[in-house]
Amino acid sequence: MWRCKQVSHALFQHHHWDLPVHKRMGLKLHIALCVFCGRFQRQVMAMQDMARKYRLMEEEDQTGETVRLSAEARDRLRKTLGSTPGR
Ligand SMILES: [Zn+2]
């Protein structure tokens, strides 16, 4: 029988799907029955999903294009912020 600490460790290893079938079934059963591990699994999945989306956003942003402000926009920004042109 899986213990909560073993479940949390297995979920963080990201290789729990490579476990033998009987161990994977025990893990799934524990997650289904344990309120804390079920909640923890959903949080881990949400974090993995966010990390995956962030990585995709960064890959899409690797186009080499740089967003630059026009000279007018820079001047307006300087006036608004009250800074002197330095760089
Ligand atoms: Zn548990």
PDB file of the backbone (N, CA, C, O) and the ligand in Angstrom, with CONECT records:
HET     ZN  A 101       1
ATOM      1  N   MET A   1       0.847  -1.194   0.000  1.00  0.00           N
ATOM      2  CA  MET A   1       0.000   0.000   0.000  1.00  0.00           C
ATOM      3  C   MET A   1       0.880   1.240   0.000  1.00  0.00           C
ATOM      4  O   MET A   1       1.851   1.327   0.752  1.00  0.00           O
ATOM      5  N   TRP A   2       0.537   2.179  -0.835  1.00  0.00           N
ATOM      6  CA  TRP A   2       1.288   3.421  -0.943  1.00  0.00           C
ATOM      7  C   TRP A   2       1.002   4.322   0.256  1.00  0.00           C
ATOM      8  O   TRP A   2      -0.115   4.363   0.771  1.00  0.00           O
ATOM      9  N   ARG A   3       2.018   5.026   0.680  1.00  0.00           N
ATOM     10  CA  ARG A   3       1.849   6.050   1.709  1.00  0.00           C
ATOM     11  C   ARG A   3       1.895   7.416   1.019  1.00  0.00           C
ATOM     12  O   ARG A   3       2.422   7.554  -0.085  1.00  0.00           O
ATOM     13  N   CYS A   4       1.334   8.415   1.691  1.00  0.00           N
ATOM     14  CA  CYS A   4       1.250   9.756   1.099  1.00  0.00           C
ATOM     15  C   CYS A   4       2.628  10.275   0.685  1.00  0.00           C
ATOM     16  O   CYS A   4       2.769  10.873  -0.382  1.00  0.00           O
ATOM     17  N   LYS A   5       3.628  10.054   1.510  1.00  0.00           N
ATOM     18  CA  LYS A   5       4.963  10.540   1.202  1.00  0.00           C
ATOM     19  C   LYS A   5       5.506   9.867  -0.063  1.00  0.00           C
ATOM     20  O   LYS A   5       6.150  10.517  -0.886  1.00  0.00           O
ATOM     21  N   GLN A   6       5.248   8.582  -0.212  1.00  0.00           N
ATOM     22  CA  GLN A   6       5.685   7.860  -1.413  1.00  0.00           C
ATOM     23  C   GLN A   6       4.953   8.384  -2.645  1.00  0.00           C
ATOM     24  O   GLN A   6       5.547   8.509  -3.716  1.00  0.00           O
ATOM     25  N   VAL A   7       3.669   8.690  -2.495  1.00  0.00           N
ATOM     26  CA  VAL A   7       2.874   9.200  -3.617  1.00  0.00           C
ATOM     27  C   VAL A   7       3.413  10.545  -4.068  1.00  0.00           C
ATOM     28  O   VAL A   7       3.606  10.769  -5.263  1.00  0.00           O
ATOM     29  N   SER A   8       3.659  11.452  -3.111  1.00  0.00           N
ATOM     30  CA  SER A   8       4.151  12.779  -3.492  1.00  0.00           C
ATOM     31  C   SER A   8       5.519  12.666  -4.163  1.00  0.00           C
ATOM     32  O   SER A   8       5.810  13.382  -5.121  1.00  0.00           O
ATOM     33  N   HIS A   9       6.345  11.772  -3.657  1.00  0.00           N
ATOM     34  CA  HIS A   9       7.666  11.577  -4.268  1.00  0.00           C
ATOM     35  C   HIS A   9       7.524  11.032  -5.690  1.00  0.00           C
ATOM     36  O   HIS A   9       8.218  11.486  -6.600  1.00  0.00           O
ATOM     37  N   ALA A  10       6.640  10.074  -5.882  1.00  0.00           N
ATOM     38  CA  ALA A  10       6.436   9.483  -7.217  1.00  0.00           C
ATOM     39  C   ALA A  10       5.884  10.510  -8.190  1.00  0.00           C
ATOM     40  O   ALA A  10       6.269  10.522  -9.359  1.00  0.00           O
ATOM     41  N   LEU A  11       4.984  11.373  -7.725  1.00  0.00           N
ATOM     42  CA  LEU A  11       4.402  12.375  -8.622  1.00  0.00           C
ATOM     43  C   LEU A  11       5.443  13.400  -9.059  1.00  0.00           C
ATOM     44  O   LEU A  11       5.389  13.901 -10.182  1.00  0.00           O
ATOM     45  N   PHE A  12       6.390  13.713  -8.178  1.00  0.00           N
ATOM     46  CA  PHE A  12       7.422  14.679  -8.530  1.00  0.00           C
ATOM     47  C   PHE A  12       8.493  14.087  -9.430  1.00  0.00           C
ATOM     48  O   PHE A  12       9.197  14.830 -10.114  1.00  0.00           O
ATOM     49  N   GLN A  13       8.630  12.773  -9.445  1.00  0.00           N
ATOM     50  CA  GLN A  13       9.656  12.159 -10.281  1.00  0.00           C
ATOM     51  C   GLN A  13       9.303  12.194 -11.761  1.00  0.00           C
ATOM     52  O   GLN A  13      10.181  11.986 -12.599  1.00  0.00           O
ATOM     53  N   HIS A  14       8.066  12.445 -12.103  1.00  0.00           N
ATOM     54  CA  HIS A  14       7.588  12.529 -13.481  1.00  0.00           C
ATOM     55  C   HIS A  14       7.719  11.217 -14.241  1.00  0.00           C
ATOM     56  O   HIS A  14       7.433  11.180 -15.438  1.00  0.00           O
ATOM     57  N   HIS A  15       8.136  10.153 -13.594  1.00  0.00           N
ATOM     58  CA  HIS A  15       8.268   8.883 -14.305  1.00  0.00           C
ATOM     59  C   HIS A  15       7.350   7.833 -13.701  1.00  0.00           C
ATOM     60  O   HIS A  15       7.568   6.633 -13.874  1.00  0.00           O
ATOM     61  N   HIS A  16       6.329   8.286 -12.997  1.00  0.00           N
ATOM     62  CA  HIS A  16       5.454   7.314 -12.345  1.00  0.00           C
ATOM     63  C   HIS A  16       4.673   6.485 -13.357  1.00  0.00           C
ATOM     64  O   HIS A  16       4.202   5.397 -13.026  1.00  0.00           O
ATOM     65  N   TRP A  17       4.526   6.982 -14.590  1.00  0.00           N
ATOM     66  CA  TRP A  17       3.816   6.203 -15.605  1.00  0.00           C
ATOM     67  C   TRP A  17       4.675   5.047 -16.136  1.00  0.00           C
ATOM     68  O   TRP A  17       4.175   4.158 -16.824  1.00  0.00           O
ATOM     69  N   ASP A  18       5.973   5.070 -15.806  1.00  0.00           N
ATOM     70  CA  ASP A  18       6.851   3.962 -16.206  1.00  0.00           C
ATOM     71  C   ASP A  18       6.883   2.840 -15.169  1.00  0.00           C
ATOM     72  O   ASP A  18       7.554   1.827 -15.369  1.00  0.00           O
ATOM     73  N   LEU A  19       6.163   3.018 -14.067  1.00  0.00           N
ATOM     74  CA  LEU A  19       6.126   1.992 -13.022  1.00  0.00           C
ATOM     75  C   LEU A  19       5.418   0.738 -13.534  1.00  0.00           C
ATOM     76  O   LEU A  19       4.609   0.815 -14.459  1.00  0.00           O
ATOM     77  N   PRO A  20       5.718  -0.413 -12.935  1.00  0.00           N
ATOM     78  CA  PRO A  20       4.968  -1.623 -13.290  1.00  0.00           C
ATOM     79  C   PRO A  20       3.476  -1.424 -13.048  1.00  0.00           C
ATOM     80  O   PRO A  20       3.077  -0.618 -12.208  1.00  0.00           O
ATOM     81  N   VAL A  21       2.676  -2.147 -13.774  1.00  0.00           N
ATOM     82  CA  VAL A  21       1.223  -1.953 -13.740  1.00  0.00           C
ATOM     83  C   VAL A  21       0.660  -2.056 -12.330  1.00  0.00           C
ATOM     84  O   VAL A  21      -0.163  -1.229 -11.938  1.00  0.00           O
ATOM     85  N   HIS A  22       1.084  -3.049 -11.561  1.00  0.00           N
ATOM     86  CA  HIS A  22       0.503  -3.211 -10.222  1.00  0.00           C
ATOM     87  C   HIS A  22       0.847  -2.031  -9.308  1.00  0.00           C
ATOM     88  O   HIS A  22       0.034  -1.634  -8.473  1.00  0.00           O
ATOM     89  N   LYS A  23       2.054  -1.470  -9.466  1.00  0.00           N
ATOM     90  CA  LYS A  23       2.408  -0.296  -8.650  1.00  0.00           C
ATOM     91  C   LYS A  23       1.634   0.933  -9.111  1.00  0.00           C
ATOM     92  O   LYS A  23       1.183   1.733  -8.290  1.00  0.00           O
ATOM     93  N   ARG A  24       1.479   1.083 -10.430  1.00  0.00           N
ATOM     94  CA  ARG A  24       0.728   2.227 -10.960  1.00  0.00           C
ATOM     95  C   ARG A  24      -0.732   2.170 -10.503  1.00  0.00           C
ATOM     96  O   ARG A  24      -1.327   3.197 -10.175  1.00  0.00           O
ATOM     97  N   MET A  25      -1.297   0.974 -10.486  1.00  0.00           N
ATOM     98  CA  MET A  25      -2.684   0.825 -10.030  1.00  0.00           C
ATOM     99  C   MET A  25      -2.800   1.189  -8.549  1.00  0.00           C
ATOM    100  O   MET A  25      -3.765   1.835  -8.139  1.00  0.00           O
ATOM    101  N   GLY A  26      -1.821   0.775  -7.751  1.00  0.00           N
ATOM    102  CA  GLY A  26      -1.824   1.126  -6.335  1.00  0.00           C
ATOM    103  C   GLY A  26      -1.712   2.626  -6.133  1.00  0.00           C
ATOM    104  O   GLY A  26      -2.361   3.200  -5.258  1.00  0.00           O
ATOM    105  N   LEU A  27      -0.882   3.252  -6.955  1.00  0.00           N
ATOM    106  CA  LEU A  27      -0.727   4.707  -6.891  1.00  0.00           C
ATOM    107  C   LEU A  27      -2.038   5.405  -7.248  1.00  0.00           C
ATOM    108  O   LEU A  27      -2.468   6.327  -6.555  1.00  0.00           O
ATOM    109  N   LYS A  28      -2.663   4.960  -8.331  1.00  0.00           N
ATOM    110  CA  LYS A  28      -3.930   5.566  -8.748  1.00  0.00           C
ATOM    111  C   LYS A  28      -5.022   5.350  -7.704  1.00  0.00           C
ATOM    112  O   LYS A  28      -5.839   6.234  -7.450  1.00  0.00           O
ATOM    113  N   LEU A  29      -5.022   4.166  -7.107  1.00  0.00           N
ATOM    114  CA  LEU A  29      -6.022   3.872  -6.077  1.00  0.00           C
ATOM    115  C   LEU A  29      -5.831   4.787  -4.871  1.00  0.00           C
ATOM    116  O   LEU A  29      -6.797   5.324  -4.328  1.00  0.00           O
ATOM    117  N   HIS A  30      -4.571   4.959  -4.456  1.00  0.00           N
ATOM    118  CA  HIS A  30      -4.311   5.835  -3.318  1.00  0.00           C
ATOM    119  C   HIS A  30      -4.756   7.270  -3.630  1.00  0.00           C
ATOM    120  O   HIS A  30      -5.379   7.932  -2.800  1.00  0.00           O
ATOM    121  N   ILE A  31      -4.425   7.737  -4.845  1.00  0.00           N
ATOM    122  CA  ILE A  31      -4.793   9.102  -5.232  1.00  0.00           C
ATOM    123  C   ILE A  31      -6.310   9.259  -5.277  1.00  0.00           C
ATOM    124  O   ILE A  31      -6.840  10.309  -4.914  1.00  0.00           O
ATOM    125  N   ALA A  32      -6.999   8.224  -5.720  1.00  0.00           N
ATOM    126  CA  ALA A  32      -8.460   8.291  -5.796  1.00  0.00           C
ATOM    127  C   ALA A  32      -9.102   8.312  -4.406  1.00  0.00           C
ATOM    128  O   ALA A  32     -10.145   8.935  -4.208  1.00  0.00           O
ATOM    129  N   LEU A  33      -8.475   7.629  -3.450  1.00  0.00           N
ATOM    130  CA  LEU A  33      -9.078   7.513  -2.123  1.00  0.00           C
ATOM    131  C   LEU A  33      -8.609   8.580  -1.137  1.00  0.00           C
ATOM    132  O   LEU A  33      -9.332   8.924  -0.202  1.00  0.00           O
ATOM    133  N   CYS A  34      -7.406   9.100  -1.345  1.00  0.00           N
ATOM    134  CA  CYS A  34      -6.836  10.048  -0.384  1.00  0.00           C
ATOM    135  C   CYS A  34      -7.116  11.485  -0.837  1.00  0.00           C
ATOM    136  O   CYS A  34      -6.727  11.891  -1.931  1.00  0.00           O
ATOM    137  N   VAL A  35      -7.784  12.228   0.007  1.00  0.00           N
ATOM    138  CA  VAL A  35      -8.138  13.617  -0.322  1.00  0.00           C
ATOM    139  C   VAL A  35      -6.894  14.454  -0.545  1.00  0.00           C
ATOM    140  O   VAL A  35      -6.830  15.245  -1.486  1.00  0.00           O
ATOM    141  N   PHE A  36      -5.910  14.280   0.316  1.00  0.00           N
ATOM    142  CA  PHE A  36      -4.711  15.129   0.248  1.00  0.00           C
ATOM    143  C   PHE A  36      -3.890  14.835  -1.002  1.00  0.00           C
ATOM    144  O   PHE A  36      -3.432  15.755  -1.680  1.00  0.00           O
ATOM    145  N   CYS A  37      -3.707  13.556  -1.305  1.00  0.00           N
ATOM    146  CA  CYS A  37      -2.913  13.204  -2.480  1.00  0.00           C
ATOM    147  C   CYS A  37      -3.654  13.542  -3.769  1.00  0.00           C
ATOM    148  O   CYS A  37      -3.026  13.911  -4.761  1.00  0.00           O
ATOM    149  N   GLY A  38      -4.987  13.422  -3.769  1.00  0.00           N
ATOM    150  CA  GLY A  38      -5.769  13.824  -4.937  1.00  0.00           C
ATOM    151  C   GLY A  38      -5.600  15.303  -5.224  1.00  0.00           C
ATOM    152  O   GLY A  38      -5.420  15.714  -6.370  1.00  0.00           O
ATOM    153  N   ARG A  39      -5.662  16.106  -4.154  1.00  0.00           N
ATOM    154  CA  ARG A  39      -5.472  17.552  -4.304  1.00  0.00           C
ATOM    155  C   ARG A  39      -4.045  17.859  -4.760  1.00  0.00           C
ATOM    156  O   ARG A  39      -3.822  18.705  -5.625  1.00  0.00           O
ATOM    157  N   PHE A  40      -3.090  17.156  -4.161  1.00  0.00           N
ATOM    158  CA  PHE A  40      -1.690  17.369  -4.513  1.00  0.00           C
ATOM    159  C   PHE A  40      -1.446  17.010  -5.981  1.00  0.00           C
ATOM    160  O   PHE A  40      -0.732  17.725  -6.683  1.00  0.00           O
ATOM    161  N   GLN A  41      -2.030  15.921  -6.438  1.00  0.00           N
ATOM    162  CA  GLN A  41      -1.854  15.518  -7.833  1.00  0.00           C
ATOM    163  C   GLN A  41      -2.401  16.592  -8.778  1.00  0.00           C
ATOM    164  O   GLN A  41      -1.780  16.901  -9.795  1.00  0.00           O
ATOM    165  N   ARG A  42      -3.562  17.157  -8.443  1.00  0.00           N
ATOM    166  CA  ARG A  42      -4.126  18.208  -9.301  1.00  0.00           C
ATOM    167  C   ARG A  42      -3.204  19.429  -9.329  1.00  0.00           C
ATOM    168  O   ARG A  42      -3.049  20.066 -10.370  1.00  0.00           O
ATOM    169  N   GLN A  43      -2.595  19.756  -8.187  1.00  0.00           N
ATOM    170  CA  GLN A  43      -1.668  20.893  -8.147  1.00  0.00           C
ATOM    171  C   GLN A  43      -0.419  20.612  -8.980  1.00  0.00           C
ATOM    172  O   GLN A  43       0.063  21.485  -9.702  1.00  0.00           O
ATOM    173  N   VAL A  44       0.100  19.391  -8.874  1.00  0.00           N
ATOM    174  CA  VAL A  44       1.290  19.025  -9.663  1.00  0.00           C
ATOM    175  C   VAL A  44       0.966  19.096 -11.146  1.00  0.00           C
ATOM    176  O   VAL A  44       1.762  19.599 -11.939  1.00  0.00           O
ATOM    177  N   MET A  45      -0.214  18.585 -11.522  1.00  0.00           N
ATOM    178  CA  MET A  45      -0.608  18.615 -12.929  1.00  0.00           C
ATOM    179  C   MET A  45      -0.769  20.054 -13.411  1.00  0.00           C
ATOM    180  O   MET A  45      -0.392  20.371 -14.539  1.00  0.00           O
ATOM    181  N   ALA A  46      -1.327  20.931 -12.568  1.00  0.00           N
ATOM    182  CA  ALA A  46      -1.492  22.333 -12.944  1.00  0.00           C
ATOM    183  C   ALA A  46      -0.129  23.001 -13.128  1.00  0.00           C
ATOM    184  O   ALA A  46       0.061  23.786 -14.058  1.00  0.00           O
ATOM    185  N   MET A  47       0.818  22.689 -12.242  1.00  0.00           N
ATOM    186  CA  MET A  47       2.168  23.275 -12.368  1.00  0.00           C
ATOM    187  C   MET A  47       2.853  22.778 -13.636  1.00  0.00           C
ATOM    188  O   MET A  47       3.507  23.553 -14.334  1.00  0.00           O
ATOM    189  N   GLN A  48       2.706  21.495 -13.934  1.00  0.00           N
ATOM    190  CA  GLN A  48       3.307  20.948 -15.154  1.00  0.00           C
ATOM    191  C   GLN A  48       2.682  21.583 -16.383  1.00  0.00           C
ATOM    192  O   GLN A  48       3.376  21.875 -17.357  1.00  0.00           O
ATOM    193  N   ASP A  49       1.370  21.798 -16.342  1.00  0.00           N
ATOM    194  CA  ASP A  49       0.676  22.423 -17.465  1.00  0.00           C
ATOM    195  C   ASP A  49       1.151  23.865 -17.659  1.00  0.00           C
ATOM    196  O   ASP A  49       1.388  24.302 -18.785  1.00  0.00           O
ATOM    197  N   MET A  50       1.285  24.592 -16.557  1.00  0.00           N
ATOM    198  CA  MET A  50       1.766  25.978 -16.652  1.00  0.00           C
ATOM    199  C   MET A  50       3.192  26.022 -17.190  1.00  0.00           C
ATOM    200  O   MET A  50       3.513  26.871 -18.021  1.00  0.00           O
ATOM    201  N   ALA A  51       4.046  25.120 -16.726  1.00  0.00           N
ATOM    202  CA  ALA A  51       5.434  25.084 -17.208  1.00  0.00           C
ATOM    203  C   ALA A  51       5.478  24.765 -18.698  1.00  0.00           C
ATOM    204  O   ALA A  51       6.278  25.342 -19.435  1.00  0.00           O
ATOM    205  N   ARG A  52       4.622  23.849 -19.144  1.00  0.00           N
ATOM    206  CA  ARG A  52       4.558  23.483 -20.562  1.00  0.00           C
ATOM    207  C   ARG A  52       4.103  24.692 -21.399  1.00  0.00           C
ATOM    208  O   ARG A  52       4.683  24.975 -22.447  1.00  0.00           O
ATOM    209  N   LYS A  53       3.068  25.399 -20.933  1.00  0.00           N
ATOM    210  CA  LYS A  53       2.574  26.569 -21.659  1.00  0.00           C
ATOM    211  C   LYS A  53       3.625  27.680 -21.697  1.00  0.00           C
ATOM    212  O   LYS A  53       3.797  28.347 -22.717  1.00  0.00           O
ATOM    213  N   TYR A  54       4.322  27.872 -20.583  1.00  0.00           N
ATOM    214  CA  TYR A  54       5.362  28.897 -20.528  1.00  0.00           C
ATOM    215  C   TYR A  54       6.482  28.579 -21.514  1.00  0.00           C
ATOM    216  O   TYR A  54       6.984  29.465 -22.205  1.00  0.00           O
ATOM    217  N   ARG A  55       6.868  27.295 -21.572  1.00  0.00           N
ATOM    218  CA  ARG A  55       7.929  26.883 -22.497  1.00  0.00           C
ATOM    219  C   ARG A  55       7.485  27.110 -23.942  1.00  0.00           C
ATOM    220  O   ARG A  55       8.279  27.566 -24.764  1.00  0.00           O
ATOM    221  N   LEU A  56       6.225  26.798 -24.260  1.00  0.00           N
ATOM    222  CA  LEU A  56       5.714  27.031 -25.613  1.00  0.00           C
ATOM    223  C   LEU A  56       5.713  28.510 -25.945  1.00  0.00           C
ATOM    224  O   LEU A  56       6.062  28.902 -27.058  1.00  0.00           O
ATOM    225  N   MET A  57       5.318  29.341 -24.968  1.00  0.00           N
ATOM    226  CA  MET A  57       5.312  30.791 -25.205  1.00  0.00           C
ATOM    227  C   MET A  57       6.725  31.293 -25.470  1.00  0.00           C
ATOM    228  O   MET A  57       6.937  32.141 -26.336  1.00  0.00           O
ATOM    229  N   GLU A  58       7.693  30.764 -24.718  1.00  0.00           N
ATOM    230  CA  GLU A  58       9.079  31.190 -24.941  1.00  0.00           C
ATOM    231  C   GLU A  58       9.590  30.724 -26.285  1.00  0.00           C
ATOM    232  O   GLU A  58      10.322  31.456 -26.951  1.00  0.00           O
ATOM    233  N   GLU A  59       9.220  29.518 -26.702  1.00  0.00           N
ATOM    234  CA  GLU A  59       9.643  29.028 -28.013  1.00  0.00           C
ATOM    235  C   GLU A  59       9.047  29.857 -29.128  1.00  0.00           C
ATOM    236  O   GLU A  59       9.718  30.131 -30.123  1.00  0.00           O
ATOM    237  N   GLU A  60       7.787  30.263 -28.976  1.00  0.00           N
ATOM    238  CA  GLU A  60       7.149  31.100 -29.988  1.00  0.00           C
ATOM    239  C   GLU A  60       7.784  32.477 -30.037  1.00  0.00           C
ATOM    240  O   GLU A  60       7.797  33.122 -31.085  1.00  0.00           O
ATOM    241  N   ASP A  61       8.307  32.928 -28.913  1.00  0.00           N
ATOM    242  CA  ASP A  61       8.906  34.251 -28.824  1.00  0.00           C
ATOM    243  C   ASP A  61      10.324  34.274 -29.381  1.00  0.00           C
ATOM    244  O   ASP A  61      10.938  35.340 -29.424  1.00  0.00           O
ATOM    245  N   GLN A  62      10.863  33.143 -29.805  1.00  0.00           N
ATOM    246  CA  GLN A  62      12.235  33.061 -30.311  1.00  0.00           C
ATOM    247  C   GLN A  62      12.306  33.385 -31.795  1.00  0.00           C
ATOM    248  O   GLN A  62      13.107  32.786 -32.512  1.00  0.00           O
ATOM    249  N   THR A  63      11.501  34.302 -32.269  1.00  0.00           N
ATOM    250  CA  THR A  63      11.467  34.621 -33.691  1.00  0.00           C
ATOM    251  C   THR A  63      12.615  35.522 -34.098  1.00  0.00           C
ATOM    252  O   THR A  63      12.861  35.706 -35.290  1.00  0.00           O
ATOM    253  N   GLY A  64      13.312  36.081 -33.143  1.00  0.00           N
ATOM    254  CA  GLY A  64      14.397  36.996 -33.466  1.00  0.00           C
ATOM    255  C   GLY A  64      13.929  38.430 -33.599  1.00  0.00           C
ATOM    256  O   GLY A  64      14.736  39.356 -33.688  1.00  0.00           O
ATOM    257  N   GLU A  65      12.622  38.604 -33.612  1.00  0.00           N
ATOM    258  CA  GLU A  65      12.101  39.961 -33.707  1.00  0.00           C
ATOM    259  C   GLU A  65      12.122  40.598 -32.327  1.00  0.00           C
ATOM    260  O   GLU A  65      11.800  39.960 -31.324  1.00  0.00           O
ATOM    261  N   THR A  66      12.498  41.839 -32.297  1.00  0.00           N
ATOM    262  CA  THR A  66      12.514  42.568 -31.045  1.00  0.00           C
ATOM    263  C   THR A  66      11.497  43.695 -31.144  1.00  0.00           C
ATOM    264  O   THR A  66      11.450  44.432 -32.129  1.00  0.00           O
ATOM    265  N   VAL A  67      10.710  43.806 -30.132  1.00  0.00           N
ATOM    266  CA  VAL A  67       9.718  44.876 -30.125  1.00  0.00           C
ATOM    267  C   VAL A  67      10.420  46.168 -29.751  1.00  0.00           C
ATOM    268  O   VAL A  67      11.047  46.271 -28.697  1.00  0.00           O
ATOM    269  N   ARG A  68      10.305  47.139 -30.622  1.00  0.00           N
ATOM    270  CA  ARG A  68      10.941  48.430 -30.358  1.00  0.00           C
ATOM    271  C   ARG A  68       9.889  49.535 -30.422  1.00  0.00           C
ATOM    272  O   ARG A  68       8.931  49.481 -31.193  1.00  0.00           O
ATOM    273  N   LEU A  69      10.110  50.517 -29.591  1.00  0.00           N
ATOM    274  CA  LEU A  69       9.224  51.668 -29.594  1.00  0.00           C
ATOM    275  C   LEU A  69       9.673  52.631 -30.682  1.00  0.00           C
ATOM    276  O   LEU A  69      10.860  52.711 -30.999  1.00  0.00           O
ATOM    277  N   SER A  70       8.736  53.350 -31.244  1.00  0.00           N
ATOM    278  CA  SER A  70       9.090  54.393 -32.204  1.00  0.00           C
ATOM    279  C   SER A  70       9.746  55.543 -31.439  1.00  0.00           C
ATOM    280  O   SER A  70       9.628  55.631 -30.217  1.00  0.00           O
ATOM    281  N   ALA A  71      10.432  56.416 -32.162  1.00  0.00           N
ATOM    282  CA  ALA A  71      11.101  57.561 -31.535  1.00  0.00           C
ATOM    283  C   ALA A  71      10.088  58.450 -30.812  1.00  0.00           C
ATOM    284  O   ALA A  71      10.357  58.958 -29.724  1.00  0.00           O
ATOM    285  N   GLU A  72       8.918  58.630 -31.436  1.00  0.00           N
ATOM    286  CA  GLU A  72       7.877  59.451 -30.810  1.00  0.00           C
ATOM    287  C   GLU A  72       7.404  58.815 -29.497  1.00  0.00           C
ATOM    288  O   GLU A  72       7.225  59.499 -28.490  1.00  0.00           O
ATOM    289  N   ALA A  73       7.210  57.515 -29.531  1.00  0.00           N
ATOM    290  CA  ALA A  73       6.745  56.826 -28.323  1.00  0.00           C
ATOM    291  C   ALA A  73       7.796  56.911 -27.218  1.00  0.00           C
ATOM    292  O   ALA A  73       7.452  57.078 -26.048  1.00  0.00           O
ATOM    293  N   ARG A  74       9.067  56.800 -27.578  1.00  0.00           N
ATOM    294  CA  ARG A  74      10.141  56.924 -26.570  1.00  0.00           C
ATOM    295  C   ARG A  74      10.141  58.316 -25.950  1.00  0.00           C
ATOM    296  O   ARG A  74      10.277  58.466 -24.736  1.00  0.00           O
ATOM    297  N   ASP A  75       9.982  59.355 -26.817  1.00  0.00           N
ATOM    298  CA  ASP A  75       9.957  60.731 -26.304  1.00  0.00           C
ATOM    299  C   ASP A  75       8.775  60.949 -25.364  1.00  0.00           C
ATOM    300  O   ASP A  75       8.913  61.556 -24.302  1.00  0.00           O
ATOM    301  N   ARG A  76       7.611  60.443 -25.772  1.00  0.00           N
ATOM    302  CA  ARG A  76       6.422  60.596 -24.907  1.00  0.00           C
ATOM    303  C   ARG A  76       6.651  59.906 -23.569  1.00  0.00           C
ATOM    304  O   ARG A  76       6.280  60.414 -22.511  1.00  0.00           O
ATOM    305  N   LEU A  77       7.271  58.741 -23.647  1.00  0.00           N
ATOM    306  CA  LEU A  77       7.534  57.985 -22.412  1.00  0.00           C
ATOM    307  C   LEU A  77       8.519  58.729 -21.517  1.00  0.00           C
ATOM    308  O   LEU A  77       8.339  58.785 -20.300  1.00  0.00           O
ATOM    309  N   ARG A  78       9.570  59.305 -22.126  1.00  0.00           N
ATOM    310  CA  ARG A  78      10.543  60.072 -21.346  1.00  0.00           C
ATOM    311  C   ARG A  78       9.888  61.273 -20.682  1.00  0.00           C
ATOM    312  O   ARG A  78      10.131  61.563 -19.510  1.00  0.00           O
ATOM    313  N   LYS A  79       9.040  61.979 -21.460  1.00  0.00           N
ATOM    314  CA  LYS A  79       8.370  63.147 -20.884  1.00  0.00           C
ATOM    315  C   LYS A  79       7.448  62.738 -19.748  1.00  0.00           C
ATOM    316  O   LYS A  79       7.378  63.400 -18.712  1.00  0.00           O
ATOM    317  N   THR A  80       6.750  61.644 -19.960  1.00  0.00           N
ATOM    318  CA  THR A  80       5.822  61.176 -18.932  1.00  0.00           C
ATOM    319  C   THR A  80       6.566  60.777 -17.669  1.00  0.00           C
ATOM    320  O   THR A  80       6.135  61.076 -16.555  1.00  0.00           O
ATOM    321  N   LEU A  81       7.680  60.102 -17.856  1.00  0.00           N
ATOM    322  CA  LEU A  81       8.429  59.634 -16.692  1.00  0.00           C
ATOM    323  C   LEU A  81       9.345  60.693 -16.117  1.00  0.00           C
ATOM    324  O   LEU A  81       9.828  60.568 -14.991  1.00  0.00           O
ATOM    325  N   GLY A  82       9.586  61.751 -16.905  1.00  0.00           N
ATOM    326  CA  GLY A  82      10.433  62.825 -16.424  1.00  0.00           C
ATOM    327  C   GLY A  82      11.898  62.473 -16.388  1.00  0.00           C
ATOM    328  O   GLY A  82      12.667  63.065 -15.630  1.00  0.00           O
ATOM    329  N   SER A  83      12.287  61.518 -17.196  1.00  0.00           N
ATOM    330  CA  SER A  83      13.687  61.112 -17.204  1.00  0.00           C
ATOM    331  C   SER A  83      14.426  61.808 -18.343  1.00  0.00           C
ATOM    332  O   SER A  83      13.811  62.310 -19.283  1.00  0.00           O
ATOM    333  N   THR A  84      15.722  61.828 -18.246  1.00  0.00           N
ATOM    334  CA  THR A  84      16.543  62.425 -19.278  1.00  0.00           C
ATOM    335  C   THR A  84      17.005  61.320 -20.235  1.00  0.00           C
ATOM    336  O   THR A  84      17.217  60.181 -19.820  1.00  0.00           O
ATOM    337  N   PRO A  85      17.156  61.664 -21.506  1.00  0.00           N
ATOM    338  CA  PRO A  85      17.630  60.638 -22.435  1.00  0.00           C
ATOM    339  C   PRO A  85      19.062  60.251 -22.123  1.00  0.00           C
ATOM    340  O   PRO A  85      19.958  61.093 -22.183  1.00  0.00           O
ATOM    341  N   GLY A  86      19.281  59.049 -21.805  1.00  0.00           N
ATOM    342  CA  GLY A  86      20.616  58.599 -21.438  1.00  0.00           C
ATOM    343  C   GLY A  86      21.114  57.494 -22.331  1.00  0.00           C
ATOM    344  O   GLY A  86      22.227  57.559 -22.854  1.00  0.00           O
ATOM    345  N   ARG A  87      20.314  56.505 -22.504  1.00  0.00           N
ATOM    346  CA  ARG A  87      20.800  55.361 -23.285  1.00  0.00           C
ATOM    347  C   ARG A  87      20.128  55.265 -24.612  1.00  0.00           C
ATOM    348  O   ARG A  87      20.424  54.358 -25.390  1.00  0.00           O
TER     349      ARG A  87
HETATM  350 ZN    ZN A 101      -2.277  10.180   0.469  1.00  0.00          ZN2+
END
